[in-house]
Amino acid sequence: MEENKEMECISVLLKNSTLYREFLLEREEILKHKWIESEKRDMILALKKRFLIG
């Protein structure tokens, strides 16, 4: 039981740390970039398909 409280306390400290917040911001930026690149790829594939078939 005391171990659970200790783990919870550590978890709260991590979530409030500057380093963890910076990590989350960096992760969000990476995911955004991946999404943009995926959209570009899909658009290019759609254009290729349209011009090759159409």
mmCIF file as Biopython writes it, N, C-alpha, C and O atoms, coordinates in Angstrom:
data_model
#
loop_
_atom_site.group_PDB
_atom_site.id
_atom_site.type_symbol
_atom_site.label_atom_id
_atom_site.label_alt_id
_atom_site.label_comp_id
_atom_site.label_asym_id
_atom_site.label_entity_id
_atom_site.label_seq_id
_atom_site.pdbx_PDB_ins_code
_atom_site.Cartn_x
_atom_site.Cartn_y
_atom_site.Cartn_z
_atom_site.occupancy
_atom_site.B_iso_or_equiv
_atom_site.auth_seq_id
_atom_site.auth_asym_id
_atom_site.pdbx_PDB_model_num
ATOM 1   N N  . MET A ? 1  ? 0.825  -1.192 0.000   1.0 0.0 1  A 1 
ATOM 2   C CA . MET A ? 1  ? 0.000  0.000  0.000   1.0 0.0 1  A 1 
ATOM 3   C C  . MET A ? 1  ? 0.871  1.259  0.000   1.0 0.0 1  A 1 
ATOM 4   O O  . MET A ? 1  ? 0.612  2.201  -0.749  1.0 0.0 1  A 1 
ATOM 5   N N  . GLU A ? 2  ? 1.891  1.267  0.834   1.0 0.0 2  A 1 
ATOM 6   C CA . GLU A ? 2  ? 2.795  2.415  0.890   1.0 0.0 2  A 1 
ATOM 7   C C  . GLU A ? 2  ? 3.568  2.543  -0.421  1.0 0.0 2  A 1 
ATOM 8   O O  . GLU A ? 2  ? 3.897  3.646  -0.857  1.0 0.0 2  A 1 
ATOM 9   N N  . GLU A ? 3  ? 3.850  1.413  -1.033  1.0 0.0 3  A 1 
ATOM 10  C CA . GLU A ? 3  ? 4.562  1.415  -2.314  1.0 0.0 3  A 1 
ATOM 11  C C  . GLU A ? 3  ? 3.719  2.090  -3.398  1.0 0.0 3  A 1 
ATOM 12  O O  . GLU A ? 3  ? 4.257  2.813  -4.237  1.0 0.0 3  A 1 
ATOM 13  N N  . ASN A ? 4  ? 2.412  1.862  -3.388  1.0 0.0 4  A 1 
ATOM 14  C CA . ASN A ? 4  ? 1.515  2.506  -4.354  1.0 0.0 4  A 1 
ATOM 15  C C  . ASN A ? 4  ? 1.523  4.019  -4.194  1.0 0.0 4  A 1 
ATOM 16  O O  . ASN A ? 4  ? 1.533  4.748  -5.186  1.0 0.0 4  A 1 
ATOM 17  N N  . LYS A ? 5  ? 1.517  4.497  -2.952  1.0 0.0 5  A 1 
ATOM 18  C CA . LYS A ? 5  ? 1.556  5.940  -2.709  1.0 0.0 5  A 1 
ATOM 19  C C  . LYS A ? 5  ? 2.870  6.525  -3.215  1.0 0.0 5  A 1 
ATOM 20  O O  . LYS A ? 5  ? 2.903  7.616  -3.783  1.0 0.0 5  A 1 
ATOM 21  N N  . GLU A ? 6  ? 3.936  5.788  -3.002  1.0 0.0 6  A 1 
ATOM 22  C CA . GLU A ? 6  ? 5.252  6.245  -3.455  1.0 0.0 6  A 1 
ATOM 23  C C  . GLU A ? 6  ? 5.287  6.330  -4.982  1.0 0.0 6  A 1 
ATOM 24  O O  . GLU A ? 6  ? 5.788  7.307  -5.539  1.0 0.0 6  A 1 
ATOM 25  N N  . MET A ? 7  ? 4.762  5.323  -5.646  1.0 0.0 7  A 1 
ATOM 26  C CA . MET A ? 7  ? 4.726  5.327  -7.111  1.0 0.0 7  A 1 
ATOM 27  C C  . MET A ? 7  ? 3.844  6.465  -7.622  1.0 0.0 7  A 1 
ATOM 28  O O  . MET A ? 7  ? 4.176  7.113  -8.615  1.0 0.0 7  A 1 
ATOM 29  N N  . GLU A ? 8  ? 2.738  6.705  -6.954  1.0 0.0 8  A 1 
ATOM 30  C CA . GLU A ? 8  ? 1.840  7.789  -7.346  1.0 0.0 8  A 1 
ATOM 31  C C  . GLU A ? 8  ? 2.537  9.142  -7.188  1.0 0.0 8  A 1 
ATOM 32  O O  . GLU A ? 8  ? 2.399  10.020 -8.040  1.0 0.0 8  A 1 
ATOM 33  N N  . CYS A ? 9  ? 3.273  9.302  -6.113  1.0 0.0 9  A 1 
ATOM 34  C CA . CYS A ? 9  ? 4.012  10.537 -5.864  1.0 0.0 9  A 1 
ATOM 35  C C  . CYS A ? 9  ? 5.068  10.753 -6.948  1.0 0.0 9  A 1 
ATOM 36  O O  . CYS A ? 9  ? 5.225  11.866 -7.450  1.0 0.0 9  A 1 
ATOM 37  N N  . ILE A ? 10 ? 5.781  9.704  -7.304  1.0 0.0 10 A 1 
ATOM 38  C CA . ILE A ? 10 ? 6.792  9.786  -8.363  1.0 0.0 10 A 1 
ATOM 39  C C  . ILE A ? 10 ? 6.129  10.146 -9.683  1.0 0.0 10 A 1 
ATOM 40  O O  . ILE A ? 10 ? 6.651  10.961 -10.444 1.0 0.0 10 A 1 
ATOM 41  N N  . SER A ? 11 ? 4.992  9.546  -9.951  1.0 0.0 11 A 1 
ATOM 42  C CA . SER A ? 11 ? 4.258  9.823  -11.184 1.0 0.0 11 A 1 
ATOM 43  C C  . SER A ? 11 ? 3.843  11.292 -11.258 1.0 0.0 11 A 1 
ATOM 44  O O  . SER A ? 11 ? 3.973  11.917 -12.311 1.0 0.0 11 A 1 
ATOM 45  N N  . VAL A ? 12 ? 3.352  11.841 -10.168 1.0 0.0 12 A 1 
ATOM 46  C CA . VAL A ? 12 ? 2.945  13.249 -10.124 1.0 0.0 12 A 1 
ATOM 47  C C  . VAL A ? 12 ? 4.155  14.147 -10.348 1.0 0.0 12 A 1 
ATOM 48  O O  . VAL A ? 12 ? 4.068  15.130 -11.084 1.0 0.0 12 A 1 
ATOM 49  N N  . LEU A ? 13 ? 5.270  13.824 -9.727  1.0 0.0 13 A 1 
ATOM 50  C CA . LEU A ? 13 ? 6.488  14.619 -9.906  1.0 0.0 13 A 1 
ATOM 51  C C  . LEU A ? 13 ? 6.944  14.609 -11.358 1.0 0.0 13 A 1 
ATOM 52  O O  . LEU A ? 13 ? 7.331  15.643 -11.903 1.0 0.0 13 A 1 
ATOM 53  N N  . LEU A ? 14 ? 6.896  13.442 -11.975 1.0 0.0 14 A 1 
ATOM 54  C CA . LEU A ? 14 ? 7.303  13.348 -13.377 1.0 0.0 14 A 1 
ATOM 55  C C  . LEU A ? 14 ? 6.401  14.180 -14.278 1.0 0.0 14 A 1 
ATOM 56  O O  . LEU A ? 14 ? 6.879  14.903 -15.153 1.0 0.0 14 A 1 
ATOM 57  N N  . LYS A ? 15 ? 5.116  14.074 -14.062 1.0 0.0 15 A 1 
ATOM 58  C CA . LYS A ? 15 ? 4.164  14.801 -14.906 1.0 0.0 15 A 1 
ATOM 59  C C  . LYS A ? 15 ? 4.306  16.308 -14.758 1.0 0.0 15 A 1 
ATOM 60  O O  . LYS A ? 15 ? 4.014  17.052 -15.695 1.0 0.0 15 A 1 
ATOM 61  N N  . ASN A ? 16 ? 4.746  16.762 -13.604 1.0 0.0 16 A 1 
ATOM 62  C CA . ASN A ? 16 ? 4.907  18.196 -13.367 1.0 0.0 16 A 1 
ATOM 63  C C  . ASN A ? 16 ? 6.301  18.701 -13.721 1.0 0.0 16 A 1 
ATOM 64  O O  . ASN A ? 16 ? 6.553  19.904 -13.647 1.0 0.0 16 A 1 
ATOM 65  N N  . SER A ? 17 ? 7.190  17.830 -14.096 1.0 0.0 17 A 1 
ATOM 66  C CA . SER A ? 17 ? 8.556  18.258 -14.375 1.0 0.0 17 A 1 
ATOM 67  C C  . SER A ? 17 ? 8.650  18.956 -15.728 1.0 0.0 17 A 1 
ATOM 68  O O  . SER A ? 17 ? 7.906  18.648 -16.659 1.0 0.0 17 A 1 
ATOM 69  N N  . THR A ? 18 ? 9.565  19.887 -15.811 1.0 0.0 18 A 1 
ATOM 70  C CA . THR A ? 18 ? 9.793  20.633 -17.046 1.0 0.0 18 A 1 
ATOM 71  C C  . THR A ? 18 ? 10.276 19.700 -18.145 1.0 0.0 18 A 1 
ATOM 72  O O  . THR A ? 18 ? 9.848  19.812 -19.294 1.0 0.0 18 A 1 
ATOM 73  N N  . LEU A ? 19 ? 11.149 18.798 -17.801 1.0 0.0 19 A 1 
ATOM 74  C CA . LEU A ? 19 ? 11.692 17.864 -18.784 1.0 0.0 19 A 1 
ATOM 75  C C  . LEU A ? 19 ? 10.583 17.026 -19.414 1.0 0.0 19 A 1 
ATOM 76  O O  . LEU A ? 19 ? 10.565 16.825 -20.629 1.0 0.0 19 A 1 
ATOM 77  N N  . TYR A ? 20 ? 9.667  16.543 -18.597 1.0 0.0 20 A 1 
ATOM 78  C CA . TYR A ? 20 ? 8.563  15.732 -19.109 1.0 0.0 20 A 1 
ATOM 79  C C  . TYR A ? 20 ? 7.659  16.560 -20.016 1.0 0.0 20 A 1 
ATOM 80  O O  . TYR A ? 20 ? 7.213  16.077 -21.057 1.0 0.0 20 A 1 
ATOM 81  N N  . ARG A ? 21 ? 7.385  17.807 -19.624 1.0 0.0 21 A 1 
ATOM 82  C CA . ARG A ? 21 ? 6.554  18.672 -20.464 1.0 0.0 21 A 1 
ATOM 83  C C  . ARG A ? 21 ? 7.240  18.954 -21.798 1.0 0.0 21 A 1 
ATOM 84  O O  . ARG A ? 21 ? 6.587  18.983 -22.841 1.0 0.0 21 A 1 
ATOM 85  N N  . GLU A ? 22 ? 8.554  19.160 -21.765 1.0 0.0 22 A 1 
ATOM 86  C CA . GLU A ? 22 ? 9.293  19.374 -23.009 1.0 0.0 22 A 1 
ATOM 87  C C  . GLU A ? 22 ? 9.242  18.130 -23.889 1.0 0.0 22 A 1 
ATOM 88  O O  . GLU A ? 22 ? 9.110  18.224 -25.109 1.0 0.0 22 A 1 
ATOM 89  N N  . PHE A ? 23 ? 9.349  16.972 -23.258 1.0 0.0 23 A 1 
ATOM 90  C CA . PHE A ? 23 ? 9.245  15.714 -23.989 1.0 0.0 23 A 1 
ATOM 91  C C  . PHE A ? 23 ? 7.887  15.611 -24.681 1.0 0.0 23 A 1 
ATOM 92  O O  . PHE A ? 23 ? 7.813  15.233 -25.850 1.0 0.0 23 A 1 
ATOM 93  N N  . LEU A ? 24 ? 6.819  15.945 -23.967 1.0 0.0 24 A 1 
ATOM 94  C CA . LEU A ? 24 ? 5.476  15.868 -24.546 1.0 0.0 24 A 1 
ATOM 95  C C  . LEU A ? 24 ? 5.314  16.834 -25.712 1.0 0.0 24 A 1 
ATOM 96  O O  . LEU A ? 24 ? 4.702  16.489 -26.723 1.0 0.0 24 A 1 
ATOM 97  N N  . LEU A ? 25 ? 5.859  18.044 -25.582 1.0 0.0 25 A 1 
ATOM 98  C CA . LEU A ? 25 ? 5.784  19.015 -26.676 1.0 0.0 25 A 1 
ATOM 99  C C  . LEU A ? 25 ? 6.550  18.518 -27.897 1.0 0.0 25 A 1 
ATOM 100 O O  . LEU A ? 25 ? 6.081  18.644 -29.028 1.0 0.0 25 A 1 
ATOM 101 N N  . GLU A ? 26 ? 7.725  17.955 -27.662 1.0 0.0 26 A 1 
ATOM 102 C CA . GLU A ? 26 ? 8.535  17.426 -28.762 1.0 0.0 26 A 1 
ATOM 103 C C  . GLU A ? 26 ? 7.812  16.265 -29.438 1.0 0.0 26 A 1 
ATOM 104 O O  . GLU A ? 26 ? 7.803  16.161 -30.665 1.0 0.0 26 A 1 
ATOM 105 N N  . ARG A ? 27 ? 7.217  15.410 -28.647 1.0 0.0 27 A 1 
ATOM 106 C CA . ARG A ? 27 ? 6.472  14.264 -29.175 1.0 0.0 27 A 1 
ATOM 107 C C  . ARG A ? 27 ? 5.297  14.736 -30.031 1.0 0.0 27 A 1 
ATOM 108 O O  . ARG A ? 27 ? 5.037  14.186 -31.101 1.0 0.0 27 A 1 
ATOM 109 N N  . GLU A ? 28 ? 4.596  15.756 -29.549 1.0 0.0 28 A 1 
ATOM 110 C CA . GLU A ? 28 ? 3.468  16.307 -30.297 1.0 0.0 28 A 1 
ATOM 111 C C  . GLU A ? 28 ? 3.939  16.875 -31.638 1.0 0.0 28 A 1 
ATOM 112 O O  . GLU A ? 28 ? 3.280  16.688 -32.660 1.0 0.0 28 A 1 
ATOM 113 N N  . GLU A ? 29 ? 5.066  17.559 -31.631 1.0 0.0 29 A 1 
ATOM 114 C CA . GLU A ? 29 ? 5.617  18.133 -32.859 1.0 0.0 29 A 1 
ATOM 115 C C  . GLU A ? 29 ? 5.988  17.030 -33.856 1.0 0.0 29 A 1 
ATOM 116 O O  . GLU A ? 29 ? 5.736  17.163 -35.053 1.0 0.0 29 A 1 
ATOM 117 N N  . ILE A ? 30 ? 6.576  15.960 -33.367 1.0 0.0 30 A 1 
ATOM 118 C CA . ILE A ? 30 ? 6.951  14.829 -34.226 1.0 0.0 30 A 1 
ATOM 119 C C  . ILE A ? 30 ? 5.707  14.189 -34.840 1.0 0.0 30 A 1 
ATOM 120 O O  . ILE A ? 30 ? 5.681  13.894 -36.035 1.0 0.0 30 A 1 
ATOM 121 N N  . LEU A ? 31 ? 4.685  13.977 -34.026 1.0 0.0 31 A 1 
ATOM 122 C CA . LEU A ? 31 ? 3.450  13.370 -34.534 1.0 0.0 31 A 1 
ATOM 123 C C  . LEU A ? 31 ? 2.775  14.263 -35.569 1.0 0.0 31 A 1 
ATOM 124 O O  . LEU A ? 31 ? 2.225  13.769 -36.553 1.0 0.0 31 A 1 
ATOM 125 N N  . LYS A ? 32 ? 2.815  15.584 -35.347 1.0 0.0 32 A 1 
ATOM 126 C CA . LYS A ? 32 ? 2.250  16.524 -36.313 1.0 0.0 32 A 1 
ATOM 127 C C  . LYS A ? 32 ? 2.995  16.430 -37.642 1.0 0.0 32 A 1 
ATOM 128 O O  . LYS A ? 32 ? 2.384  16.409 -38.710 1.0 0.0 32 A 1 
ATOM 129 N N  . HIS A ? 33 ? 4.314  16.374 -37.560 1.0 0.0 33 A 1 
ATOM 130 C CA . HIS A ? 33 ? 5.143  16.282 -38.764 1.0 0.0 33 A 1 
ATOM 131 C C  . HIS A ? 33 ? 4.845  14.978 -39.521 1.0 0.0 33 A 1 
ATOM 132 O O  . HIS A ? 33 ? 4.726  14.977 -40.746 1.0 0.0 33 A 1 
ATOM 133 N N  . LYS A ? 34 ? 4.726  13.882 -38.784 1.0 0.0 34 A 1 
ATOM 134 C CA . LYS A ? 34 ? 4.412  12.602 -39.419 1.0 0.0 34 A 1 
ATOM 135 C C  . LYS A ? 34 ? 3.061  12.662 -40.121 1.0 0.0 34 A 1 
ATOM 136 O O  . LYS A ? 34 ? 2.907  12.117 -41.214 1.0 0.0 34 A 1 
ATOM 137 N N  . TRP A ? 35 ? 2.085  13.319 -39.505 1.0 0.0 35 A 1 
ATOM 138 C CA . TRP A ? 35 ? 0.762  13.437 -40.102 1.0 0.0 35 A 1 
ATOM 139 C C  . TRP A ? 35 ? 0.835  14.258 -41.391 1.0 0.0 35 A 1 
ATOM 140 O O  . TRP A ? 35 ? 0.245  13.884 -42.405 1.0 0.0 35 A 1 
ATOM 141 N N  . ILE A ? 36 ? 1.562  15.380 -41.347 1.0 0.0 36 A 1 
ATOM 142 C CA . ILE A ? 36 ? 1.698  16.232 -42.539 1.0 0.0 36 A 1 
ATOM 143 C C  . ILE A ? 36 ? 2.355  15.458 -43.673 1.0 0.0 36 A 1 
ATOM 144 O O  . ILE A ? 36 ? 1.896  15.517 -44.813 1.0 0.0 36 A 1 
ATOM 145 N N  . GLU A ? 37 ? 3.426  14.734 -43.366 1.0 0.0 37 A 1 
ATOM 146 C CA . GLU A ? 37 ? 4.120  13.953 -44.393 1.0 0.0 37 A 1 
ATOM 147 C C  . GLU A ? 37 ? 3.215  12.859 -44.955 1.0 0.0 37 A 1 
ATOM 148 O O  . GLU A ? 37 ? 3.263  12.563 -46.149 1.0 0.0 37 A 1 
ATOM 149 N N  . SER A ? 38 ? 2.408  12.271 -44.115 1.0 0.0 38 A 1 
ATOM 150 C CA . SER A ? 38 ? 1.469  11.244 -44.564 1.0 0.0 38 A 1 
ATOM 151 C C  . SER A ? 38 ? 0.430  11.841 -45.518 1.0 0.0 38 A 1 
ATOM 152 O O  . SER A ? 38 ? 0.091  11.236 -46.535 1.0 0.0 38 A 1 
ATOM 153 N N  . GLU A ? 39 ? -0.067 13.023 -45.183 1.0 0.0 39 A 1 
ATOM 154 C CA . GLU A ? 39 ? -1.033 13.698 -46.050 1.0 0.0 39 A 1 
ATOM 155 C C  . GLU A ? 39 ? -0.408 14.029 -47.402 1.0 0.0 39 A 1 
ATOM 156 O O  . GLU A ? 39 ? -1.044 13.861 -48.443 1.0 0.0 39 A 1 
ATOM 157 N N  . LYS A ? 40 ? 0.830  14.498 -47.385 1.0 0.0 40 A 1 
ATOM 158 C CA . LYS A ? 40 ? 1.533  14.808 -48.639 1.0 0.0 40 A 1 
ATOM 159 C C  . LYS A ? 40 ? 1.660  13.556 -49.499 1.0 0.0 40 A 1 
ATOM 160 O O  . LYS A ? 40 ? 1.397  13.578 -50.702 1.0 0.0 40 A 1 
ATOM 161 N N  . ARG A ? 41 ? 2.071  12.457 -48.852 1.0 0.0 41 A 1 
ATOM 162 C CA . ARG A ? 41 ? 2.248  11.198 -49.573 1.0 0.0 41 A 1 
ATOM 163 C C  . ARG A ? 41 ? 0.930  10.746 -50.200 1.0 0.0 41 A 1 
ATOM 164 O O  . ARG A ? 41 ? 0.899  10.319 -51.354 1.0 0.0 41 A 1 
ATOM 165 N N  . ASP A ? 42 ? -0.145 10.840 -49.441 1.0 0.0 42 A 1 
ATOM 166 C CA . ASP A ? 42 ? -1.455 10.436 -49.956 1.0 0.0 42 A 1 
ATOM 167 C C  . ASP A ? 42 ? -1.879 11.300 -51.138 1.0 0.0 42 A 1 
ATOM 168 O O  . ASP A ? 42 ? -2.454 10.801 -52.105 1.0 0.0 42 A 1 
ATOM 169 N N  . MET A ? 43 ? -1.590 12.602 -51.056 1.0 0.0 43 A 1 
ATOM 170 C CA . MET A ? 43 ? -1.955 13.504 -52.140 1.0 0.0 43 A 1 
ATOM 171 C C  . MET A ? 43 ? -1.149 13.180 -53.397 1.0 0.0 43 A 1 
ATOM 172 O O  . MET A ? 43 ? -1.693 13.175 -54.501 1.0 0.0 43 A 1 
ATOM 173 N N  . ILE A ? 44 ? 0.126  12.913 -53.232 1.0 0.0 44 A 1 
ATOM 174 C CA . ILE A ? 44 ? 0.979  12.567 -54.373 1.0 0.0 44 A 1 
ATOM 175 C C  . ILE A ? 44 ? 0.497  11.277 -55.021 1.0 0.0 44 A 1 
ATOM 176 O O  . ILE A ? 44 ? 0.418  11.188 -56.247 1.0 0.0 44 A 1 
ATOM 177 N N  . LEU A ? 45 ? 0.178  10.283 -54.211 1.0 0.0 45 A 1 
ATOM 178 C CA . LEU A ? 45 ? -0.312 9.015  -54.755 1.0 0.0 45 A 1 
ATOM 179 C C  . LEU A ? 45 ? -1.633 9.202  -55.499 1.0 0.0 45 A 1 
ATOM 180 O O  . LEU A ? 45 ? -1.850 8.594  -56.547 1.0 0.0 45 A 1 
ATOM 181 N N  . ALA A ? 46 ? -2.510 10.039 -54.959 1.0 0.0 46 A 1 
ATOM 182 C CA . ALA A ? 46 ? -3.794 10.293 -55.621 1.0 0.0 46 A 1 
ATOM 183 C C  . ALA A ? 46 ? -3.579 10.989 -56.962 1.0 0.0 46 A 1 
ATOM 184 O O  . ALA A ? 46 ? -4.243 10.661 -57.945 1.0 0.0 46 A 1 
ATOM 185 N N  . LEU A ? 47 ? -2.656 11.946 -57.005 1.0 0.0 47 A 1 
ATOM 186 C CA . LEU A ? 47 ? -2.375 12.645 -58.263 1.0 0.0 47 A 1 
ATOM 187 C C  . LEU A ? 47 ? -1.770 11.702 -59.298 1.0 0.0 47 A 1 
ATOM 188 O O  . LEU A ? 47 ? -2.145 11.735 -60.470 1.0 0.0 47 A 1 
ATOM 189 N N  . LYS A ? 48 ? -0.836 10.864 -58.861 1.0 0.0 48 A 1 
ATOM 190 C CA . LYS A ? 48 ? -0.229 9.898  -59.788 1.0 0.0 48 A 1 
ATOM 191 C C  . LYS A ? 48 ? -1.292 8.967  -60.349 1.0 0.0 48 A 1 
ATOM 192 O O  . LYS A ? 48 ? -1.324 8.694  -61.550 1.0 0.0 48 A 1 
ATOM 193 N N  . LYS A ? 49 ? -2.154 8.485  -59.476 1.0 0.0 49 A 1 
ATOM 194 C CA . LYS A ? 49 ? -3.212 7.574  -59.905 1.0 0.0 49 A 1 
ATOM 195 C C  . LYS A ? 49 ? -4.141 8.266  -60.904 1.0 0.0 49 A 1 
ATOM 196 O O  . LYS A ? 49 ? -4.537 7.671  -61.906 1.0 0.0 49 A 1 
ATOM 197 N N  . ARG A ? 50 ? -4.479 9.502  -60.630 1.0 0.0 50 A 1 
ATOM 198 C CA . ARG A ? 50 ? -5.396 10.241 -61.502 1.0 0.0 50 A 1 
ATOM 199 C C  . ARG A ? 50 ? -4.794 10.450 -62.889 1.0 0.0 50 A 1 
ATOM 200 O O  . ARG A ? 50 ? -5.478 10.273 -63.897 1.0 0.0 50 A 1 
ATOM 201 N N  . PHE A ? 51 ? -3.526 10.822 -62.942 1.0 0.0 51 A 1 
ATOM 202 C CA . PHE A ? 51 ? -2.910 11.099 -64.233 1.0 0.0 51 A 1 
ATOM 203 C C  . PHE A ? 51 ? -2.551 9.829  -64.999 1.0 0.0 51 A 1 
ATOM 204 O O  . PHE A ? 51 ? -2.528 9.833  -66.230 1.0 0.0 51 A 1 
ATOM 205 N N  . LEU A ? 52 ? -2.273 8.747  -64.284 1.0 0.0 52 A 1 
ATOM 206 C CA . LEU A ? 52 ? -1.952 7.497  -64.964 1.0 0.0 52 A 1 
ATOM 207 C C  . LEU A ? 52 ? -3.214 6.811  -65.478 1.0 0.0 52 A 1 
ATOM 208 O O  . LEU A ? 52 ? -3.201 6.193  -66.543 1.0 0.0 52 A 1 
ATOM 209 N N  . ILE A ? 53 ? -4.291 6.920  -64.726 1.0 0.0 53 A 1 
ATOM 210 C CA . ILE A ? 53 ? -5.538 6.259  -65.106 1.0 0.0 53 A 1 
ATOM 211 C C  . ILE A ? 53 ? -6.415 7.187  -65.935 1.0 0.0 53 A 1 
ATOM 212 O O  . ILE A ? 53 ? -6.985 6.776  -66.946 1.0 0.0 53 A 1 
ATOM 213 N N  . GLY A ? 54 ? -6.522 8.450  -65.501 1.0 0.0 54 A 1 
ATOM 214 C CA . GLY A ? 54 ? -7.499 9.370  -65.990 1.0 0.0 54 A 1 
ATOM 215 C C  . GLY A ? 54 ? -7.258 9.990  -67.287 1.0 0.0 54 A 1 
ATOM 216 O O  . GLY A ? 54 ? -8.071 10.790 -67.750 1.0 0.0 54 A 1 
#
